[in-house]
Amino acid sequence: MCDITHAAKESRSCPLQQRFSKKQQAIADREQELLHIAQQLVEAEGYANLTMDKLTAASPYSKGTIYNHFSSKEDVITALCNASLRHEISLFKKALRFDGNTREIALALHQAYLLAAKLQPVLFSCVLTAKSPWVREKSSPARLTMQQELEKEVTQMIDVLLQQAIDANELQPKAGATVDLMAFANWAISFGSIALLSSASETYSIERLQGTHPFLFNLNCVLDGMNWLPLSSDWDYSQSWLRVEKEIFSPEQQQLSAAVPEVLK
């Protein structure tokens, strides 16, 4: 389970947020506590079964106090999605510090996304759940705006890396392969691979993959297709992957539960 409280502490590191009064800080801390409880409820019963009554029963606060923080259960779901996005952003920022060529840094970003899914498997699907009409219609405008800003921050990190790779002549895209399309292709292969490897692990086509590294194989297929140099035929990206694990994400690797599906390891 991701540490929402830790993510919140990271987000409060900016000077403006450090000027919170004691009362404002208490309110912010209480909201993080409620989100932590909501996350536990979702992990136990799923999004569809989350209710404000259950959140009230599981918390030490009154329903009125909870409604001061969240306008509805859908607003809670959007808040959980935002917390998940902040967690991803913190991992992405670490990935961008990797000392390697631009394609290796791209692999580090994919590894960060994979780690986010491993560390918070239930919230991984929140990015889609929070986009459903039944959630958006009942979420507060402020929280929806924050969600959009967080999504933009993630997208901009990817776009900047792609442009850096193009400028360095390491990424030589074919005609029509714009930055936005290449960014989407990377998200699609990463999200799709994680979703299938984690939720469809008992299907024969995935069971027979054990002992290989299907996630990295899929990434290399896409990145080779984008003509992102060096190609996998000229570079051992399995070693790059191990370097990222050791040099950047060693603490996160230690946090992983033994219950993580074998195909995602």
C-alpha positions as CSV (number, residue, x, y, z in Angstrom):
1,M,0.0,0.0,0.0
2,C,1.4,3.4,-0.9
3,D,2.2,5.8,1.8
4,I,-0.3,8.6,1.2
5,T,0.9,10.4,4.3
6,H,4.5,10.4,3.1
7,A,3.4,11.7,-0.3
8,A,1.5,14.5,1.5
9,K,4.6,15.4,3.4
10,E,6.6,15.6,0.2
11,S,3.9,17.9,-1.3
12,R,4.1,20.2,1.7
13,S,7.8,20.9,1.2
14,C,7.1,24.0,-0.9
15,P,7.5,27.4,0.9
16,L,3.8,28.3,0.5
17,Q,2.6,25.1,2.1
18,Q,5.1,25.5,5.0
19,R,3.3,28.7,6.0
20,F,0.2,26.6,7.0
21,S,-1.2,27.7,10.4
22,K,-1.6,25.0,13.0
23,K,-5.3,24.8,12.3
24,Q,-4.7,24.5,8.5
25,Q,-2.0,21.8,9.2
26,A,-4.4,19.9,11.4
27,I,-7.1,20.0,8.7
28,A,-4.6,18.8,6.1
29,D,-3.3,16.0,8.4
30,R,-6.9,14.9,9.1
31,E,-7.6,14.7,5.4
32,Q,-4.6,12.5,4.8
33,E,-5.8,10.2,7.7
34,L,-9.2,9.9,6.1
35,L,-7.6,9.1,2.7
36,H,-5.5,6.4,4.3
37,I,-8.7,4.9,5.8
38,A,-10.5,5.2,2.5
39,Q,-7.6,3.4,0.7
40,Q,-7.9,0.5,3.1
41,L,-11.6,0.3,2.5
42,V,-11.1,0.3,-1.3
43,E,-8.4,-2.4,-1.0
44,A,-10.7,-4.6,1.1
45,E,-14.0,-4.0,-0.8
46,G,-13.4,-2.2,-4.1
47,Y,-14.4,1.2,-5.3
48,A,-18.0,0.3,-6.0
49,N,-18.6,-0.6,-2.3
50,L,-17.0,2.5,-0.8
51,T,-19.6,4.7,0.9
52,M,-19.4,7.7,3.1
53,D,-21.1,5.7,5.9
54,K,-18.4,3.1,5.8
55,L,-15.7,5.8,5.9
56,T,-17.4,7.4,8.9
57,A,-17.7,4.0,10.7
58,A,-14.0,3.3,10.1
59,S,-12.8,6.7,11.2
60,P,-12.9,8.6,14.6
61,Y,-14.7,11.5,12.9
62,S,-18.3,12.4,12.5
63,K,-20.0,12.3,9.1
64,G,-20.3,16.1,9.2
65,T,-16.5,16.4,9.7
66,I,-15.9,14.1,6.8
67,Y,-18.2,16.0,4.5
68,N,-16.2,19.1,5.3
69,H,-13.3,17.4,3.5
70,F,-15.1,15.4,0.8
71,S,-18.4,16.3,-1.0
72,S,-19.1,12.7,-1.8
73,K,-17.6,9.2,-2.1
74,E,-16.7,10.1,-5.7
75,D,-14.8,13.0,-4.4
76,V,-12.9,10.6,-2.1
77,I,-12.1,8.5,-5.2
78,T,-10.7,11.5,-7.0
79,A,-8.7,12.5,-4.0
80,L,-7.2,8.9,-3.9
81,C,-6.4,9.2,-7.6
82,N,-4.6,12.5,-6.9
83,A,-2.6,10.9,-4.1
84,S,-1.7,8.1,-6.4
85,L,-0.5,10.6,-9.1
86,R,1.6,12.4,-6.5
87,H,3.2,9.1,-5.6
88,E,4.0,8.4,-9.3
89,I,5.4,11.8,-9.7
90,S,7.8,11.3,-6.8
91,L,9.0,8.1,-8.3
92,F,9.3,9.7,-11.8
93,K,11.5,12.5,-10.4
94,K,13.8,9.9,-8.9
95,A,13.9,8.0,-12.3
96,L,15.0,11.2,-14.1
97,R,18.1,11.4,-11.9
98,F,19.5,8.1,-13.4
99,D,22.9,8.5,-15.0
100,G,22.5,7.1,-18.4
101,N,21.5,7.7,-22.0
102,T,18.0,9.0,-22.8
103,R,16.7,5.6,-23.6
104,E,18.0,4.2,-20.2
105,I,16.2,7.1,-18.5
106,A,13.0,6.2,-20.3
107,L,13.4,2.7,-18.9
108,A,13.9,4.2,-15.5
109,L,10.6,6.0,-15.9
110,H,8.9,2.8,-16.9
111,Q,10.4,1.0,-13.9
112,A,9.0,3.8,-11.7
113,Y,5.6,3.2,-13.2
114,L,5.9,-0.5,-12.6
115,L,6.9,0.1,-9.0
116,A,4.0,2.4,-8.5
117,A,1.7,-0.4,-9.6
118,K,3.5,-2.9,-7.3
119,L,3.4,-0.7,-4.3
120,Q,-0.2,0.3,-4.7
121,P,-1.9,-2.4,-6.9
122,V,-5.5,-1.4,-6.1
123,L,-4.9,2.3,-6.7
124,F,-3.2,1.6,-10.0
125,S,-6.6,1.3,-11.6
126,C,-7.7,4.5,-10.0
127,V,-6.5,6.6,-13.0
128,L,-9.3,5.0,-15.1
129,T,-11.9,4.7,-12.4
130,A,-11.5,8.4,-11.5
131,K,-12.2,9.3,-15.2
132,S,-15.6,7.5,-15.3
133,P,-18.6,9.9,-15.6
134,W,-20.2,8.7,-12.4
135,V,-17.0,9.8,-10.5
136,R,-16.3,13.1,-12.3
137,E,-19.9,14.3,-12.1
138,K,-19.9,14.2,-8.3
139,S,-16.3,15.3,-7.6
140,S,-15.5,18.8,-6.5
141,P,-14.2,21.2,-9.2
142,A,-11.1,22.0,-7.1
143,R,-10.1,18.3,-6.9
144,L,-10.7,17.8,-10.6
145,T,-8.5,20.8,-11.4
146,M,-5.8,19.4,-9.2
147,Q,-6.1,16.1,-11.0
148,Q,-5.6,17.7,-14.3
149,E,-2.5,19.7,-13.1
150,L,-0.9,16.5,-11.7
151,E,-1.6,14.7,-15.0
152,K,0.0,17.6,-16.9
153,E,3.1,17.4,-14.6
154,V,3.5,13.7,-15.5
155,T,3.0,14.3,-19.2
156,Q,5.5,17.2,-19.3
157,M,8.2,15.0,-17.7
158,I,7.7,12.5,-20.5
159,D,7.5,15.1,-23.2
160,V,10.7,16.8,-22.0
161,L,12.7,13.5,-22.1
162,L,11.4,12.7,-25.6
163,Q,12.5,16.1,-26.8
164,Q,15.9,15.8,-25.2
165,A,16.3,12.4,-26.9
166,I,15.4,14.0,-30.3
167,D,17.8,16.9,-29.7
168,A,20.6,14.5,-28.8
169,N,19.8,12.5,-32.0
170,E,19.3,9.4,-29.9
171,L,15.6,9.3,-30.8
172,Q,15.1,9.4,-34.6
173,P,11.3,9.2,-35.0
174,K,9.7,8.4,-38.3
175,A,7.5,10.9,-40.1
176,G,4.3,11.6,-38.3
177,A,5.7,10.3,-34.9
178,T,5.0,13.4,-32.9
179,V,6.0,13.8,-29.2
180,D,2.4,13.4,-28.0
181,L,1.9,10.2,-30.0
182,M,5.2,8.7,-28.7
183,A,4.3,9.7,-25.1
184,F,1.0,7.9,-25.5
185,A,2.6,4.8,-27.0
186,N,4.9,4.6,-24.0
187,W,2.0,4.9,-21.5
188,A,-0.1,2.4,-23.5
189,I,2.6,-0.3,-23.5
190,S,3.5,0.2,-19.9
191,F,-0.1,0.4,-18.5
192,G,-1.3,-2.4,-20.7
193,S,1.6,-4.7,-19.9
194,I,1.2,-4.1,-16.1
195,A,-2.6,-4.6,-16.3
196,L,-2.3,-7.9,-18.1
197,L,0.6,-9.3,-16.2
198,S,-1.1,-8.5,-12.8
199,S,-4.7,-9.2,-13.5
200,A,-4.6,-12.0,-16.1
201,S,-1.6,-13.9,-14.7
202,E,-3.5,-17.2,-14.7
203,T,-4.1,-17.2,-18.4
204,Y,-2.0,-19.7,-20.4
205,S,-0.4,-17.0,-22.6
206,I,1.0,-15.3,-19.5
207,E,1.7,-18.4,-17.4
208,R,4.2,-19.6,-20.0
209,L,6.1,-16.3,-19.8
210,Q,7.5,-17.0,-16.3
211,G,11.2,-17.0,-16.2
212,T,11.5,-14.3,-18.8
213,H,11.1,-10.5,-18.6
214,P,8.0,-9.8,-20.6
215,F,7.7,-6.2,-19.4
216,L,11.2,-5.2,-20.6
217,F,10.7,-7.2,-23.8
218,N,7.5,-5.2,-24.6
219,L,9.3,-1.9,-23.8
220,N,12.2,-2.7,-26.1
221,C,9.8,-3.6,-28.9
222,V,8.2,-0.2,-28.7
223,L,11.4,1.8,-28.2
224,D,13.1,-0.1,-31.0
225,G,10.1,0.7,-33.2
226,M,10.4,4.4,-32.3
227,N,14.0,4.1,-33.4
228,W,15.3,5.2,-30.0
229,L,19.0,4.5,-30.0
230,P,20.9,2.5,-29.0
231,L,18.6,-0.3,-30.3
232,S,18.2,-3.3,-28.1
233,S,20.3,-5.3,-30.5
234,D,23.2,-3.0,-29.8
235,W,22.8,-2.5,-26.0
236,D,22.1,-4.8,-23.0
237,Y,19.1,-3.1,-21.5
238,S,18.6,-5.9,-19.0
239,Q,21.8,-4.6,-17.4
240,S,20.4,-1.1,-17.5
241,W,17.3,-2.3,-15.8
242,L,19.3,-3.8,-13.0
243,R,21.3,-0.7,-12.6
244,V,18.2,1.4,-12.2
245,E,16.9,-1.1,-9.6
246,K,20.2,-0.9,-7.7
247,E,21.1,2.8,-8.1
248,I,17.7,4.5,-8.0
249,F,15.0,2.3,-6.6
250,S,16.7,0.1,-4.0
251,P,14.6,1.4,-1.1
252,E,11.4,0.8,-3.1
253,Q,12.5,-2.7,-4.0
254,Q,12.9,-3.5,-0.4
255,Q,9.3,-2.3,0.4
256,L,7.8,-4.7,-2.1
257,S,5.6,-7.4,-0.6
258,A,6.3,-11.1,-1.2
259,A,2.8,-11.3,-2.5
260,V,3.7,-9.4,-5.7
261,P,2.8,-11.7,-8.7
262,E,5.8,-13.5,-10.0
263,V,5.3,-12.2,-13.6
264,L,5.7,-8.6,-12.3
265,K,9.0,-9.3,-10.5
